[in-house]
């Protein structure tokens, strides 16, 4: 078959791949995007977007159950779980269609099939077990994403033991649930099902939940989850799963003590691993893989000339917005632009959309100290903020970490209502290399939740006004 020639080929249509393809087209490159399953990738179809649609429904259910706090009496209401799932899938479908439109608008050639490296500058495309296309380009970007990591004995079976995918499209609402893993994915599902009425237990092998977050924030969130009624065991692991006809009995080791718990379903959320298999890496011996992820330099270049890797397949942090930004930097470097900088991972915000929400950027207090910084730390509670009280959301806090000598903002950590919408303010501040002085002199509108960001900065320097 005739070989199609391009300036750039992108393998994978997730938030890294499709953004890279669009930016390349904007820069005048003849670009092909190869995607085998669905445009938008896991994030749009089975991750970030549909889970937020589900969590929105659980927030509404939570509000309705607590309507009396706002002066409303609702004698009776019901939810249709099937419609909640259908709405989530509809949101994902709508946005996937939007990605298709954007690629067409930017004249990116989209090829429906499974892309594999086939030697220097070449990619083959397979569909239904047959090679349907051969492509060539001087530059190839691998953006194949990642999948859920499995532990021996805890493999998802799609019925009683779920991965994230099954957890998003259950046929019925479980009455009880065990979540293995308390990272962002595990905690979001725990929060969703708890707010929908399930009895939820969370098992975490580390000594605290949300282990990548600041320790103080993790402890605050743990306290709030327990207050809501979630059962959480840290320093624990599941040693065995016994499957019944329609339930699962989990054998759990909690600090050396053996216990059993029987639940309707189990969700396993113990991390992810990159999709590096069967993509032709054997044809490129200079491309190295470490613990399931392709090794790249600061410009996303692999060890093979003209081959790049971005997003989850290239390692942590495993975030859609990291993948997209990485894709733009990679393409602009290929295009020879001089006004670009390597991705600074400490400027990437992380968000967890549970109740309460958690958001952070930069170094935790402990990490800053371990790096040799003398720090100034500021804190401000939601209960001292007028907007938070008016919203009926008085539980939360904002924490800021500064270098005591230079005033550099090293990190910001937040827990409470809408903090995932607030964290970008600190993200901008870090990108601009802002010090405490600029933040102190910034005027925050009143009444808003954002005022707590200002007050936390003031508190770090003994100048808080409202607490």
C-alpha positions as CSV (number, residue, x, y, z in Angstrom):
1,X,0.0,0.0,0.0
2,X,1.2,3.5,-0.7
3,X,3.0,5.2,2.3
4,X,1.5,8.4,3.6
5,X,4.0,11.1,4.5
6,X,3.6,13.6,7.3
7,X,5.8,16.1,9.2
8,X,4.6,14.6,12.5
9,X,2.7,11.5,13.6
10,X,1.1,11.3,17.0
11,X,0.2,7.8,18.4
12,X,-2.7,8.2,20.8
13,X,-5.6,10.7,20.9
14,X,-5.8,11.5,24.6
15,X,-5.3,14.9,26.2
16,X,-1.6,14.8,25.4
17,X,-1.9,13.5,21.9
18,X,-4.7,15.5,20.5
19,X,-3.4,18.8,22.0
20,X,0.0,18.1,20.5
21,X,-1.5,17.3,17.1
22,X,-3.5,20.5,17.1
23,X,-0.6,22.7,18.2
24,X,1.6,21.1,15.5
25,X,-1.0,21.9,12.9
26,X,-1.2,25.5,14.1
27,X,2.5,25.7,13.6
28,X,2.2,24.6,10.0
29,X,3.0,20.9,10.3
30,X,1.2,18.3,8.2
31,X,0.1,16.1,11.1
32,X,-1.5,12.7,11.5
33,X,-3.1,11.4,14.7
34,X,-3.6,7.7,15.1
35,X,-6.2,6.6,17.7
36,X,-7.6,3.1,18.0
37,X,-10.4,3.5,20.5
38,X,-11.7,6.9,21.3
39,X,-10.6,10.5,20.9
40,X,-10.0,12.3,24.2
41,X,-8.4,9.2,25.7
42,X,-9.1,7.7,29.1
43,X,-9.4,11.2,30.7
44,X,-12.3,12.4,28.6
45,X,-14.0,9.0,28.2
46,X,-13.3,7.1,31.3
47,X,-11.6,9.4,33.8
48,X,-11.5,13.1,34.5
49,X,-14.7,14.1,32.8
50,X,-17.3,11.4,33.5
51,X,-16.2,11.0,37.1
52,X,-16.8,14.8,37.6
53,X,-20.3,14.3,36.2
54,X,-20.9,11.5,38.7
55,X,-19.5,13.5,41.5
56,X,-21.7,16.5,40.6
57,X,-24.7,14.2,41.1
58,X,-23.5,13.0,44.4
59,X,-23.0,16.6,45.6
60,X,-26.6,17.3,44.7
61,X,-27.7,14.2,46.6
62,X,-25.7,15.4,49.6
63,X,-27.3,18.8,49.4
64,X,-30.8,17.4,49.2
65,X,-30.2,15.2,52.2
66,X,-29.0,18.3,54.1
67,X,-31.5,20.8,52.8
68,X,-32.9,21.5,56.2
69,X,-29.6,23.4,57.0
70,X,-30.6,25.9,54.4
71,X,-34.3,26.2,55.5
72,X,-35.8,23.8,53.1
73,X,-38.1,20.9,54.0
74,X,-38.0,18.1,51.4
75,X,-40.2,15.3,52.6
76,X,-39.3,12.8,49.9
77,X,-37.0,12.5,46.9
78,X,-35.5,9.7,44.9
79,X,-32.6,9.4,42.4
80,X,-32.6,7.2,39.3
81,X,-29.1,5.6,39.3
82,X,-29.4,4.5,35.7
83,X,-30.0,8.1,34.6
84,X,-27.1,9.3,36.7
85,X,-24.8,6.9,34.8
86,X,-26.4,7.8,31.5
87,X,-25.8,11.5,32.1
88,X,-22.1,10.9,32.9
89,X,-21.7,8.9,29.6
90,X,-23.5,11.6,27.7
91,X,-21.2,14.3,29.0
92,X,-18.2,12.2,27.9
93,X,-19.7,11.6,24.5
94,X,-20.4,15.3,23.9
95,X,-16.9,16.3,24.7
96,X,-15.4,13.5,22.6
97,X,-17.4,14.9,19.7
98,X,-15.9,18.3,20.5
99,X,-12.3,16.9,20.2
100,X,-13.2,15.4,16.8
101,X,-14.4,18.8,15.6
102,X,-11.3,20.6,16.9
103,X,-9.0,18.2,15.0
104,X,-11.0,18.6,11.8
105,X,-11.0,22.3,12.2
106,X,-7.2,22.3,12.5
107,X,-6.8,20.0,9.5
108,X,-5.3,17.2,11.5
109,X,-5.5,13.8,9.6
110,X,-7.2,11.4,12.1
111,X,-6.6,7.7,11.4
112,X,-8.8,5.1,13.1
113,X,-6.5,2.3,14.0
114,X,-3.8,1.0,16.3
115,X,-0.4,2.7,15.7
116,X,2.9,0.9,16.1
117,X,6.5,2.1,15.6
118,X,7.9,0.3,12.6
119,X,11.5,1.5,12.5
120,X,13.1,4.9,12.0
121,X,10.4,7.5,11.0
122,X,7.8,4.9,10.3
123,X,4.4,3.9,11.8
124,X,2.1,1.1,10.8
125,X,-1.6,1.3,11.6
126,X,-3.6,-1.9,12.3
127,X,-7.3,-2.5,12.6
128,X,-9.1,-5.8,13.2
129,X,-5.7,-7.6,13.1
130,X,-4.8,-6.3,9.6
131,X,-2.3,-3.5,8.6
132,X,-4.4,-0.8,7.0
133,X,-1.8,2.0,6.6
134,X,1.9,2.8,6.6
135,X,2.9,6.3,7.6
136,X,6.2,8.1,7.7
137,X,7.4,11.3,9.3
138,X,10.7,12.7,10.7
139,X,9.0,13.2,14.1
140,X,6.8,10.7,16.0
141,X,5.2,11.4,19.4
142,X,4.1,8.4,21.6
143,X,1.0,9.4,23.6
144,X,-0.4,6.0,24.4
145,X,-1.4,6.8,28.0
146,X,-1.7,4.3,30.9
147,X,-4.0,1.8,32.4
148,X,-4.9,0.7,35.9
149,X,-2.2,-1.2,37.7
150,X,-3.3,-4.7,39.0
151,X,-2.0,-6.5,42.1
152,X,-1.9,-10.3,42.2
153,X,-5.1,-11.7,43.7
154,X,-6.8,-8.3,43.4
155,X,-7.4,-8.4,39.6
156,X,-10.6,-6.7,38.4
157,X,-13.2,-9.2,37.0
158,X,-15.7,-6.6,35.9
159,X,-18.5,-8.0,38.1
160,X,-17.6,-8.2,41.7
161,X,-14.1,-6.5,41.6
162,X,-14.1,-3.3,39.6
163,X,-11.4,-1.1,38.0
164,X,-12.2,2.5,37.5
165,X,-14.0,1.7,34.3
166,X,-16.6,-0.7,35.8
167,X,-17.0,1.7,38.8
168,X,-18.3,4.3,36.4
169,X,-21.0,2.2,34.7
170,X,-22.5,-0.1,37.3
171,X,-25.8,-1.7,36.5
172,X,-27.0,-1.2,40.1
173,X,-26.0,0.9,43.1
174,X,-24.1,-1.2,45.6
175,X,-25.1,-1.0,49.2
176,X,-21.6,-1.6,50.5
177,X,-18.2,-1.0,48.9
178,X,-14.5,-1.6,49.6
179,X,-12.1,0.8,48.0
180,X,-8.5,-0.4,47.8
181,X,-6.2,2.6,47.5
182,X,-6.7,6.2,48.8
183,X,-5.0,8.2,46.0
184,X,-7.1,10.7,44.0
185,X,-9.0,8.0,42.1
186,X,-9.8,5.8,45.1
187,X,-10.9,8.8,47.3
188,X,-13.1,10.2,44.5
189,X,-15.0,6.9,44.1
190,X,-15.2,6.5,47.8
191,X,-16.7,10.0,48.1
192,X,-19.1,9.5,45.2
193,X,-20.6,6.2,46.5
194,X,-20.7,7.4,50.1
195,X,-22.6,10.5,49.1
196,X,-25.0,8.3,47.1
197,X,-25.8,6.2,50.2
198,X,-23.4,3.3,50.1
199,X,-21.5,2.1,53.2
200,X,-17.8,2.6,52.1
201,X,-14.6,1.3,53.6
202,X,-11.2,2.6,52.3
203,X,-8.0,0.5,52.7
204,X,-4.6,2.3,52.3
205,X,-1.3,0.5,52.7
206,X,0.5,3.8,53.6
207,X,0.3,5.4,57.0
208,X,-2.1,8.1,55.7
209,X,-4.6,8.7,53.0
210,X,-3.8,10.9,50.0
211,X,-0.1,10.2,50.5
212,X,1.2,12.7,47.9
213,X,-0.6,15.6,49.6
214,X,0.8,17.7,52.5
215,X,0.5,15.7,55.7
216,X,-1.6,18.3,57.4
217,X,-4.1,18.4,54.6
218,X,-4.3,14.6,54.5
219,X,-5.0,14.4,58.2
220,X,-7.7,17.1,57.9
221,X,-9.3,15.3,55.0
222,X,-9.2,12.0,56.9
223,X,-11.0,13.6,59.9
224,X,-13.7,15.0,57.6
225,X,-14.2,11.7,55.8
226,X,-14.6,9.8,59.1
227,X,-17.0,12.5,60.4
228,X,-19.1,11.9,57.3
229,X,-19.2,8.2,58.0
230,X,-16.6,6.6,55.8
231,X,-14.5,3.8,57.4
232,X,-10.8,4.3,56.7
233,X,-8.0,1.9,57.6
234,X,-4.4,3.1,57.0
235,X,-1.3,0.9,57.3
236,X,-3.5,-1.9,56.0
237,X,-3.6,-4.2,53.1
238,X,-5.9,-6.7,51.5
239,X,-4.4,-10.1,51.5
240,X,-7.2,-12.1,49.9
241,X,-10.5,-11.7,48.2
242,X,-13.1,-14.4,48.4
243,X,-15.9,-14.1,45.9
244,X,-19.4,-15.1,46.6
245,X,-22.4,-15.2,44.3
246,X,-23.1,-11.5,44.6
247,X,-20.6,-10.2,47.2
248,X,-16.9,-10.3,48.2
249,X,-15.2,-11.1,51.5
250,X,-11.9,-9.3,51.8
251,X,-9.2,-10.5,54.2
252,X,-7.5,-7.5,55.6
253,X,-4.2,-7.1,57.5
254,X,-4.5,-4.0,59.7
255,X,-1.3,-3.3,61.6
256,X,-0.7,-7.0,61.8
257,X,-4.2,-7.9,62.9
258,X,-6.3,-10.0,60.6
259,X,-9.9,-8.9,59.9
260,X,-12.6,-9.8,57.4
261,X,-15.2,-7.5,55.7
262,X,-18.0,-8.6,53.3
263,X,-19.2,-6.0,50.7
264,X,-21.2,-6.0,47.6
265,X,-18.3,-4.7,45.4
266,X,-14.6,-3.9,45.5
267,X,-12.9,-1.1,43.6
268,X,-9.2,-1.5,43.1
269,X,-7.4,1.9,42.7
270,X,-3.7,1.2,43.3
271,X,-2.1,3.3,40.6
272,X,-1.4,3.0,36.9
273,X,1.2,1.7,34.5
274,X,2.1,3.1,31.1
275,X,0.9,1.5,27.8
276,X,4.3,0.5,26.5
277,X,3.5,-3.0,25.3
278,X,2.9,-3.9,21.6
279,X,3.6,-0.4,20.3
280,X,6.8,-1.3,18.4
281,X,9.4,-0.4,21.1
282,X,11.3,-3.6,20.1
283,X,12.0,-1.8,16.8
284,X,13.6,1.1,18.7
285,X,16.3,-0.4,21.0
286,X,17.4,3.1,22.1
287,X,14.1,3.8,23.7
288,X,14.3,2.8,27.4
289,X,11.5,1.8,29.7
290,X,11.7,2.1,33.5
291,X,8.9,0.6,35.7
292,X,6.3,0.8,33.0
293,X,7.2,4.3,31.6
294,X,9.2,5.5,28.7
295,X,12.3,7.5,29.8
296,X,12.5,11.0,28.2
297,X,14.5,14.2,28.7
298,X,13.2,17.6,29.6
299,X,11.9,18.1,26.0
300,X,10.1,14.7,25.9
301,X,12.8,13.2,23.7
302,X,13.4,9.5,24.0
303,X,16.8,7.9,23.3
304,X,15.8,7.4,19.7
305,X,16.2,10.4,17.4
306,X,12.9,11.8,16.2
307,X,10.8,9.9,18.7
308,X,9.2,11.5,21.7
309,X,6.8,10.4,24.5
310,X,4.4,12.6,26.5
311,X,1.7,12.2,29.1
312,X,1.1,9.2,31.4
313,X,3.2,6.8,29.3
314,X,6.2,9.1,30.1
315,X,5.7,9.0,33.8
316,X,4.3,11.0,36.7
317,X,2.6,13.2,37.6
318,X,-0.2,11.3,35.8
319,X,-2.5,14.3,35.1
320,X,-4.3,15.3,31.9
321,X,-3.2,19.0,32.1
322,X,0.4,17.8,32.5
323,X,0.1,15.7,29.3
324,X,-1.5,18.6,27.3
325,X,1.2,21.1,28.4
326,X,3.9,18.5,27.7
327,X,2.5,18.0,24.2
328,X,2.6,21.7,23.5
329,X,6.2,22.1,24.7
330,X,7.3,19.0,22.8
331,X,5.8,20.3,19.5
332,X,7.1,23.8,19.9
333,X,10.6,22.4,20.5
334,X,10.3,20.3,17.3
335,X,9.2,23.5,15.4
336,X,12.3,25.3,16.6
337,X,10.6,27.9,18.7
338,X,13.1,29.6,21.1
339,X,10.7,31.2,23.6
340,X,9.9,27.9,25.4
341,X,11.0,26.4,28.7
342,X,11.0,22.8,29.9
343,X,8.0,21.7,32.0
344,X,8.4,22.6,35.7
345,X,6.6,19.9,37.5
346,X,6.5,21.8,40.8
347,X,4.2,24.3,39.0
348,X,1.6,21.6,38.1
349,X,-1.5,21.7,40.3
350,X,-3.1,18.5,41.5
351,X,-6.8,18.3,42.3
352,X,-9.0,15.7,44.0
353,X,-12.7,16.2,43.5
354,X,-14.1,14.5,46.6
355,X,-16.1,16.1,49.4
356,X,-14.3,18.1,50.7
357,X,-12.2,18.9,47.6
358,X,-8.4,18.9,47.8
359,X,-5.9,20.9,45.7
360,X,-2.2,21.6,45.8
361,X,0.7,23.0,43.9
362,X,4.4,22.9,44.6
363,X,6.3,21.5,47.6
364,X,4.7,20.2,50.8
365,X,6.0,21.6,54.0
366,X,7.9,18.4,54.7
367,X,9.4,18.3,51.2
368,X,10.5,22.0,51.4
369,X,12.3,21.4,54.7
370,X,14.0,18.2,53.3
371,X,15.2,20.3,50.3
372,X,17.0,22.6,52.8
373,X,14.6,25.5,52.9
374,X,13.9,27.4,56.0
375,X,10.2,27.9,55.7
376,X,7.4,30.2,56.8
377,X,4.0,28.6,56.9
378,X,0.6,30.3,56.8
379,X,-2.8,28.8,57.4
380,X,-6.3,30.1,57.3
381,X,-9.5,28.2,58.1
382,X,-12.7,28.2,56.1
383,X,-14.7,28.8,59.3
384,X,-13.2,32.4,59.4
385,X,-14.3,33.2,55.9
386,X,-17.7,34.9,55.3
387,X,-18.4,33.3,51.9
388,X,-17.6,29.8,53.2
389,X,-20.0,30.3,56.1
390,X,-22.7,31.8,53.8
391,X,-22.3,28.7,51.5
392,X,-22.7,26.4,54.5
393,X,-19.2,25.1,53.9
394,X,-17.2,26.0,57.0
395,X,-14.9,23.0,57.0
396,X,-11.6,23.5,55.3
397,X,-8.2,25.3,55.3
398,X,-5.7,27.0,53.1
399,X,-2.0,26.4,53.7
400,X,0.9,28.3,52.1
401,X,4.7,27.5,52.4
402,X,7.3,30.2,51.7
403,X,11.1,30.3,51.7
404,X,11.9,32.3,54.8
405,X,14.9,34.0,53.2
406,X,13.6,34.9,49.8
407,X,9.9,35.0,50.2
408,X,9.5,32.5,47.3
409,X,6.1,30.7,47.3
410,X,7.2,27.1,47.5
411,X,3.9,25.4,47.8
412,X,0.1,25.8,48.5
413,X,-2.3,23.2,49.8
414,X,-6.0,23.5,50.2
415,X,-8.9,21.4,51.4
416,X,-12.6,22.5,51.3
417,X,-15.3,23.6,49.0
418,X,-14.3,24.7,45.5
419,X,-10.5,24.6,46.2
420,X,-10.0,22.9,42.8
421,X,-11.2,26.2,41.2
422,X,-9.0,28.3,43.5
423,X,-5.6,26.6,43.1
424,X,-4.9,28.1,39.7
425,X,-4.3,31.4,41.5
426,X,-1.3,29.9,43.3
427,X,-0.3,28.2,40.1
428,X,-0.1,31.5,38.3
429,X,1.9,32.9,41.3
430,X,4.4,30.1,41.2
431,X,4.8,30.4,37.4
432,X,5.5,34.1,37.8
433,X,7.9,33.4,40.6
434,X,5.9,35.6,42.9
435,X,7.1,36.3,46.4
436,X,5.0,37.0,49.5
437,X,5.1,40.8,48.8
438,X,3.3,40.6,45.5
439,X,0.6,38.3,47.0
440,X,0.2,40.6,50.0
441,X,-0.3,43.5,47.7
442,X,-2.8,41.7,45.5
443,X,-6.4,42.8,46.2
444,X,-8.8,39.9,46.6
445,X,-12.5,40.5,46.1
446,X,-14.9,40.3,49.1
447,X,-16.8,38.2,49.9
448,X,-15.1,35.3,48.2
449,X,-13.4,32.1,49.1
450,X,-10.3,33.4,47.5
451,X,-9.8,35.8,50.3
452,X,-8.5,32.9,52.3
453,X,-5.6,32.6,49.9
454,X,-4.6,36.2,50.8
455,X,-5.1,35.6,54.5
456,X,-3.0,32.4,54.5
457,X,-0.1,34.4,53.0
458,X,-0.5,37.1,55.6
459,X,-0.6,34.5,58.3
460,X,2.8,33.1,57.2
461,X,4.3,36.5,58.1
462,X,2.2,37.1,61.3
463,X,-0.1,39.6,59.6
464,X,-3.5,37.7,59.3
465,X,-6.4,40.1,59.8
466,X,-9.4,37.9,60.2
467,X,-8.2,35.1,62.3
